[in-house]
Amino acid sequence: MRKVLFYVPLVLFLALALFLLSGLFSDPRERASAALDTALPDFALADLMQPQHIWTPEQLRGEAFLLNVWGTWCPTCNAELGYLTELRSQGVKIVGLYYELPRDPAFDAPFDLAVLQQDVTQKLAQHGNPYQFNILDLQRSLALDLGVSGAPETFIIDANGVVRAHHIGDINPQVWRTKLAPLYQQWSQP
Amino acid sequence: MIVEAGQLALTFAFALSVLLAIVPLYGSFVANQRLLLLAKPLALGQFVFCLLAMLALIYAFRSSDFTVINVAQNSSSTLPWYYQITASFGSHEGSMLLWVLMLAGWTALVAQYSKALPLLLQGRILAILGIILAGFIAFSLFMSNPFERSLPFYPVEGRDLNPLLQDFGMILHPPTLYMGYVGFAVAFAFAIAALMSGRFDSIWARWVRPWALAAWLFLTLGIMLGSWWAYNELGWGGWWFWDPVENASFMPWLAGTALIHSLAVTEKRGTFKSWTVLLALAAFALSLVGAFLVRSGVLVSVHSFATDPGRGMYLLVFLLLVVGGSLLLYGRRMHSVRSQARYQLFSREMLLWGNNIFLLTACLIVFLGTLFPLFHKELGLGSISIGEPFFNQMFYYLTIPFALMLGLAPWVRWKQQQLAPLIKPFSLLALAALTLALGVMASMQTVQANLALMGLLLGAWVGISALAEVTLRIRQFGSVGKGITKLNASHYGMTLAHIGFAVLVVGVAMTKTYTVERDVRMQAGDTAHVAGYDFTLVEVYELNGANFGGQAAELDVRKDGRYLTHLHAEKRFYRIQRTIMTESAVHARLSRDLYVSLGEELPGNAWAMRIQVKPFVRWIWLGGLLMSFGALLALADKRYRRKTSGQPTEPANA
């Protein structure tokens, strides 16, 4: 018994080595959204351009679409607008989730919808408008529920309103071809 | 040309280290004295070649030779000369070469200062260091060559050194830290050599002790410098973040601290042998695991190096061979080693055993906290992260019993201690600690904070107890003058290190409790009132440095209307890397730091400023320094330099 005790450190070390080995082959930064394969979280958010219209998950059912998290403040988001517009012309339905940055009451001007709308209109005119419509997530509550860590991020939502895929980073022709197009094909099948 | 010479030197060093790994080891098994005698010249020779390789790399950086990929990616021609030198170990490749050089240096030192050792043991120790060296030099040569050229296409200007690393603390931090990390390789080699021969007496422990102490000294200094650097350079006034890379340096430190205490028992009493050997293996194994974690990209960290699975794979295999092999040897050999000495429940042995338990628990907590996200993910349970609150809370609870024991232990005798004689001095000590702690609290004018009270109490307890104990020992020699000189250096070292720990505990508790932090918007002429100090922004102007631009802010600080000091905070924009860095303004006093960092420019000619008043934050680093000085004093002890001929010497009282 005493003899066996002295092998305990070795056994523990080998177990650790096993974890380290498997850790070598996975990316620690990659995180799956907890919302994956569940229905869209409940929300009631205003449309960015027609704030009197309130969007809820029920209204988004019926057709698969891309939910693209973006903001005019985010250079990468602006850069991908062009390619997304191209995708829209190929018949991909894209809905924007406008991610408004938090404001510091001490330093920042108060939120002004008219200024934001003007900003967005100008950006979309400049780079192309891929969106059917934009949902304004002023308090970032839907983004939080979806596990958004920044912008841009894109989700694929199927016709039943279930979150099927989560992509962190921009969408460019290569990412679309190799990763997102097959998923979109799969989940937009009727 | 010089760069190629460096490459060649490293290749020679590799060849010599392979010989060093094989020849004396073979000699030790066939009892060939001539082969064993080769160990020393081989060890010195490989060090010379490693040094030449490092000098060649520094030359490449100083001459801004951008055909070398490493130089092009981590330096630029506008970089000041001293940062060009430190850039040579700022990258993964360069730091690996520094690591190799440090290891080679330790090996050469062992070769030089181990004349007292039996030839067989000396040969084996150097051969084991040779094995480790060969592994790391091969890694440097084949997996991450610092001399690689990008001919024929090379950039005309380098990408500059990461601005985070352009700081005085960064010049000293990596070399000191690496000295500590690889220093534990010596204790490791001693342990393996002893496992081979099966001899673990107090003489062996006395040989290992100075090496372990020296490594611990450097590691302590290195960690402290890193913390100081983060405080000055990261701009938000923190000094420890529980980042995986910090933890990677903290774990060997905890194991090393346990090791130097356990070694004391093995030297004085001939027990704790299996503990001591295991800790010697663990301290270095944790250094290696740390190197793996930092360089393989298994964990997310703010300062890990660029990742490459090939390198990770190499390090993992190396780790498996070195650590797995040594633990296998441990399992096969250690169970036959018995300790002779007996001791009672209340004795210094038991208290030091408690010290080991607490330090290892702390190490385990850091280990699990650091690696739990990895375990969790690899078991398919999803991603999680473990943050500061977990570690802080765990260390809060661990420190209390640990510090209480620490105040007690130096008073308690070896083998057996009667409780009665200690009751009176300890009641007085406890009373004194309580008075001191409450006195300081009262002067801070708030008594509500229990973390601060606890910290002060424990600090006072450990500090007063250490001072009283050393006074008692001095008195035991008869006269005070005689006692001061008679008491050996390692005893003073211990006392100083324990006081250092007390100072550290007080620093942490006070900073955590009483730091006042305000984010303010300021225009020139505005005054902010923070914790009784008035900070007036005098002006903000444009900066123009060698490789950076940006803004600088000048502030005047007044207290109760009296002018106190002038502060100069910078926000630098490094042009080549296009990154923004804050250079915080710090006005340091033993009792508090004033800390200002310049933030964003706001509309209306105003600036965001972060102003902090941090009481006792200096004590954290002062504690670290005292601990290092303690180790230095202990190293100066005469008994490590006495020629040991084989028989145990003086009956010890330290």
HADDOCK unambig.tbl for C-alpha pairs under 7 A between the chains (distance, minus, plus):
assign (segid A and resid 2 and name CA) (segid B and resid 335 and name CA) 6.94 0.50 0.50
assign (segid A and resid 3 and name CA) (segid B and resid 335 and name CA) 5.53 0.50 0.50
assign (segid A and resid 6 and name CA) (segid B and resid 330 and name CA) 6.94 0.50 0.50
assign (segid A and resid 6 and name CA) (segid B and resid 331 and name CA) 4.60 0.50 0.50
assign (segid A and resid 6 and name CA) (segid B and resid 334 and name CA) 6.94 0.50 0.50
assign (segid A and resid 6 and name CA) (segid B and resid 335 and name CA) 6.41 0.50 0.50
assign (segid A and resid 7 and name CA) (segid B and resid 331 and name CA) 4.61 0.50 0.50
assign (segid A and resid 9 and name CA) (segid B and resid 327 and name CA) 6.60 0.50 0.50
assign (segid A and resid 10 and name CA) (segid B and resid 324 and name CA) 6.30 0.50 0.50
assign (segid A and resid 10 and name CA) (segid B and resid 327 and name CA) 5.17 0.50 0.50
assign (segid A and resid 10 and name CA) (segid B and resid 328 and name CA) 6.20 0.50 0.50
assign (segid A and resid 19 and name CA) (segid B and resid 375 and name CA) 6.54 0.50 0.50
assign (segid A and resid 19 and name CA) (segid B and resid 378 and name CA) 6.90 0.50 0.50
assign (segid A and resid 22 and name CA) (segid B and resid 378 and name CA) 6.79 0.50 0.50
assign (segid A and resid 23 and name CA) (segid B and resid 298 and name CA) 5.49 0.50 0.50
assign (segid A and resid 23 and name CA) (segid B and resid 374 and name CA) 6.74 0.50 0.50
assign (segid A and resid 23 and name CA) (segid B and resid 378 and name CA) 6.73 0.50 0.50
assign (segid A and resid 24 and name CA) (segid B and resid 296 and name CA) 6.96 0.50 0.50
assign (segid A and resid 24 and name CA) (segid B and resid 298 and name CA) 5.64 0.50 0.50
assign (segid A and resid 24 and name CA) (segid B and resid 309 and name CA) 6.14 0.50 0.50
assign (segid A and resid 24 and name CA) (segid B and resid 312 and name CA) 6.76 0.50 0.50
assign (segid A and resid 28 and name CA) (segid B and resid 298 and name CA) 6.34 0.50 0.50
assign (segid A and resid 28 and name CA) (segid B and resid 299 and name CA) 5.90 0.50 0.50
assign (segid A and resid 28 and name CA) (segid B and resid 300 and name CA) 6.08 0.50 0.50
assign (segid A and resid 29 and name CA) (segid B and resid 300 and name CA) 6.67 0.50 0.50
assign (segid A and resid 31 and name CA) (segid B and resid 383 and name CA) 6.22 0.50 0.50
